[in-house]
Amino acid sequence: MSLPSQSVALLQAARDLVKSLPADAVLLLTETSIDWDEVSRMLAGCKLFVAAENPALTKSLRENPDWTVIDLDPEPLPTQERMNAALLKAVTDDLLQPGAHLVALYNGIASSDADAPEPVDSLSVIHLGEHLERMTSQDLRILGDAAPIDVLRAVVDLATEIGREGREGQPIGTVLVVGDTRKVLSLSHFQNFNPFRGYSRAERDVRKRDVREQIKEIAKLDGAVLIGRDGIAEAACLHLGARGDGVTMRKGFGSRHMAAAGISKQTSAIAFAVSQSSGSVRVFQNGEEVLHIEPLARPHVWQPFRLETQEADGDGTTDGVE
């Protein structure tokens, strides 16, 4: 198969940008198979990452030893969400550094023919340093006075360690709820015995590393962990019963994130949802996601980007540059 002329022009532009910026790699986000021999020829000398939402296509791409294939969930998502997922996975797997520069090629223009989308019709230059920065105490100040900074920092450390390490080699997903303990308890019920019952305050203070290590073990159990705004763990194995009324959740999130958003909407608590699949930590307040934390060696805050496309002059190609 031959590549459309605009795809050829964009591949040439990507190769030139890698050399002139310089950029660390090219990311090709595809929805369909294309002339891979031509792609290899035109991007010779460039580090190439390829991501596809089609499992069968992903499997075939792995046959080329010169490419790095990034696995994406097969569920259809908007281009921006798939781009976010691909870049975050590359950074989490140490394939890219948080400050890397990328040239991204993708299908960004809606087509009236859904069965035959253009393989590549857009290009963006992405500076990951603008979107993935080391987390500082200043980032936590967005949460206001919901809890002291030292408590929030301890919970972030706990959540990101769970997301990064899992437990005994297995990934773990959980929800950590901080603050407004009485109301949270009134809207929830226990799914098992409360493992914190009978322990002193000092033995339940999440600001202590040994306490956080114990909570990692408890996080393997079903249900959320409730922590007071003073940093004292109050309950675990909680089924969060707050309704999701008024909560709008982006596609791809499951019941865990909905429960976290719902409890933060119905109370003044803050909820930290740890994704079992990616280890990412999303922080909800007032029913809204206010922080997205990546559990790298040191936690990083992720700021999503927008992909903007515009018509190029003359040759009919499309160039989307962030």
N, C-alpha and C positions, 0 to 999 in steps of 0.2 A: 504494500500500500504506500502511496506517496503522501507527503505532508502538505496541507494547504499552504499557500504562499505566506499568509500572515503568521502561521506557526513557524515557518522557516525564518521569517524576519525576527520573530521574538526569540528564537533559539540563538540566532546570531547576536542579537542585542545582549542576551544573557551572558554569552561567552565573552563579549567585549567588556561588559560591566565587571565580570569577575576579575579581569586583568587590570582594568583601569581604576577601580575603586581603591584598593582591591577588595574582593569579597571572599569569604571563606568557602562558600559552597553554593550550588544551585539546588533548589527544592522544586521538584516537578510533582504537582498534585494533579492526578488524572482521574477521570471518570470512565475512561474507555481505553482500549488498546490502540496504540499508534505505531508508526514505523520506528521501532526501537533501534534498528541498525542505523537509521539516519540520525536519530537522537544521539547515539554514541559517537557517530562521526562528527557531528556539529559541536558537541560539548566535550570533545577530546581534550584532556588536560585539566578539566574542571572536576572537582569533587561533587558527585551527584547523589542526592537523596531522592528517592521515589516513594510516594505514598498513594495508595489506591484504596477505595472503600470496598472494592469487589474482591472477596477472598480468593476466587479462582485466578484473577489477574495478579494479585499479590504473589500467589504461589509461583506463577510462571516467571515473574520478574526476578525471583530469587535465583534463577538459573544463570544470571549474569553476575560473575564474581566481582566486577568492578563497581557495582552499584550498591548503595546502602538502602535497603528496603525498610520502610517504617510501617508497622502494622497499625491499621485503623479499625475501629469498630465498624462492622458492616452496616449499621443503621444509617440511613441517609440523613445527612446534616447539611446546613448551609455551608457555603464555601469557607466563610470566616471561621466557623466552628471547627471544620476539618483542618484548616490551616493552623489554628491554635493548638489542636490536639497533636498534630504532626510535629510542630516545633517543640512543644513541651516534652513530648516523648523523646525527641532527639537530645534535648538538654538533660532530661532525667537519666537517660541511658549513657550519658557522657559522650555522645556522638558530636555534640556541639558545646562550646563554652557559652555561658550566659551573655557575654558581650559580643557574640559573633555577628557578622554581617552576612545576610543571605540575599540572593536573587531568587525570587519565587515566580514560577510559571504555573498557570492554572486556567481553568475555565471559569471566567467571572461574569460573562454576559449571558443573560437568560435567553434561551433559544425557544422558538415556537415548535421546533421538532425535538421533542423530549427523547426520542429514540436514537438520535444521532447528534449529540452535542459536539461542538468543536473540541478537539483534544487540548489545544492551547490557544487562548485568545487574549490573555492578559499577563502583564508582568508587574511585579512590585519589588522594590528594594526595601528590605526589612532590617532594621538595626535592633537586634535583640536587647542591647543595653538600654534602649528606651522603654522596653516593655517588661524586662525581667531584672529587677534590682534587689540587692541584698536588703533584707528586712531590718528596719531599725525601730527604736521605740517610738519615733515620730509617726511611723505608719499605724501604730496602735492607737494613737491619739484620735483617730477618726471615730473610735468607739466611745469617745467622751468619757464620762465618769461612771460608766457601767460597772467598772471594777478597777482597783489600783493597777498601775502599770506592771508592778512586779508579779501580780497574780496573772494578768493577761499574758505576760511574757512566759511564765511557767506553763500555762495552758497551751500556748503556741508551740513551745518546745515539746510538750507531751504529744500534741496532735501530729506534729510533723515527724516525730520519731516513730509514732505508730504507722503513719503513712509510708515512711521510708523503709522501716525495718520489718513491719508486720510482727509476727510472733512465731518463733520456731520455724522460720522459713516460709510461713504461709501469710498471704496478704490479709489484712484486717480492715474492715470498715466499721466505723462507730460514730456516735454523736456525743460531744461533750457540751453540756449546758452550764453556763456560768451566771449566777445571780438570780434574784427573785425566787428563791427556793420554795417558799410557801405556796405561791401561786402555781409554780411548775408542778409541785407535788399534787396540788388539788386538781390539776388537769391530766394527771398521769396515774398509772397503776403499775405495781410491781409484777414482773414476769417470773421472779424467783426471789429467794431470800436476799435481803439487803446485805452485801458482804462488808459494808462499813460499820454495821451496827456493833456496838460494844467496844469500839476502839476510841482512844482519847483524841482530842483535837490535834495534838502534836503528831500522832500517828496517821493523821488524815490530811496533813498540810501539803498541798501539791507543789509548794515552793521547794520542797525537799526532794532530792533526786531519788532516794530510796522509795519514797511514797509514789513517785511517778512510775518507777519500775513495777511496783505492785499493781498500779492501775492499768499498766499495759497488759498484765495477765488478766485482769478483770474485763478488759475491753474485748477479750475473745468471747465473752458471754453475750447473749442477745440483750439488746436494750441499751438505753443511753446512760451516761454517767452525769450526775448532777453535782456541781461544785458551787459553794457559796461565794459571794463577792469578796469574802475574806480569805479565799483560797482553801477552805476546808471542804474536803469531799464529803457529801452528805448522803448520797444514794447512788445505786447502780442497778442494772437490769430493769430500767424503767421503760415502759411503753408510753411514749409521748402521745397524749390524746388530744392535743389542741387541733382544732379544725384548720384546714388550709384556706378558709374563706378570705378572699382578698389577696391571696398569694399567687403571683404569676411566675411559673417555673419554666426555664428554658428547656427545650426538647433535649432528651438524653439523660435527664436527672430522674432518679428513682424515688422510692418511698422514703429512704433515709434523708435525702436532701429536702423533700417536702415536709417531713416531720420537723426537721431543724428550722426551716423557714416558718412553719406554722407556729411552733412554740415561741419563736422570737416575735411573731406578730401578736400573739395573744397575751404575752407577758413583757416585762422589761428586761428579760434575760437575753444573753448573747449565746448563739449556738454555733459550735464548730463541727462541721460535717466532714469526716474523713472518708474519701472514696476508696472502696476496696479494690477497684480495678486499676486506678492510676496513682493512689496515694495522695492526690491533691487534697488540700484543706480549703473549704469554703466557709467563710464566716458570715452569719446572718444576724441582722439586727432590724427590728421593726418589719420583719417579713421580707427584707431585701438583702441580696448578697452585697456586702460592703468590702470584703477583702477576698482575694484568691491567693493562697500561699502554696508555693511549690516546695516539697520536702527534700531539697538538695542537701549537701553536706552542711551548708548553713542556709536556713530558710530564705527564700526569695519571694518577693511580691510580684505577681503577674498582672500586667495591665494589657487587656486585649487591644488589638489594633483594628482599624477599619480598612477594608480593601476598596479603594476607589479606582474606577476605570474611566478612561476618557478616550475619545477617538483621536488617533494620530493623524497627522496631515499627510495627504498625498497617496499613500499606498494602501489605505484601508485597514491597516493593522490596528490593534487595540493595545494601549499601553497604560496599565494601572500602576502608578508609582505613589507609594505612600509618602 
